[in-house]
Amino acid sequence: MFIIDPDLNAEMKVMLRAIKIKLGKVPPHWKLYAGINPIRFKMFMDEINYLSSHKRINPDFFTFLRYATACKHGFGYCEKFNHDYLISLGYTPKQLEAVATSADALPLDERHRALFVEALATMDDPARFGKDAIAKLSDFGWNDADIFDALDHASFLFKFHKILEAYLK
């Protein structure tokens, strides 16, 4: 699958075993990442853990961001993984299909939907983001850190996808 075989150290084997227990599987690109650079993989997992326990943003929001971005840009590995994960959380295939084609279909509350729409639109056209967008999101109760976290995570997938493309056979 990749141009190199990951060489996992003992710590990464334990970490990936725990991920498999929690998620039911380990995405192959996570195994690659853990083998290439264990320190950076732990940082990545810290980021995922941070988002999964975000104090103000529903953790499902970030999974939906990854899913919608993957669908829109053809990042198949991430689309499938996040699709399956959202299904395991109780969302329906119909809900996921709707989100894949329209950010307005996010099955969370109105304030999350506003942040979702803005984050995805900003990835398509960063120049459109400005004080008006921030003011609108602030009206929904989002602060600067929340907005940054949404934009940061929406853009994360582009970087990760390019790195994986480089390592694919």
Disulfide bonds with the S-S distance in Angstrom:
none
